[in-house]
Amino acid sequence: MLFHGLSAFPITPADQQGRVNIDDLAVLLRRLGAAGVASVGLLGSTGSYMYLTRSERRRTVEAAVDCPGGSTPIIVGVGALRTDDAESLARDAKAAGADGLLLAPVSYTPLNDEEVFPILCLRRSRD
């Protein structure tokens, strides 16, 4: 059985330009491997994965597959707002060496400053 036990879903460390910090990701993945997790869920529901470009997501999967030395299965989130994008991400993940796919519904979209402001006001008024 490929997937069993504890599956860890680490954050996706990225800079303000949307590039994943592969060195920081490797540290996280090595720690998870040392802790004995049964699999790692990458690019799914944690971190900034929704804001990454397709090529950046592929680069991240390739780095993650190489990092644990092949001993920890990698499950890759391929959720996207469009079906054709999810299909492309799934093909990319497979080509990069992912062991499994996670297709979770996506409800994340980037907010602009005008959309964030009312949310901040509501939070402050409750405090």
Disulfide bonds with the S-S distance in Angstrom:
none
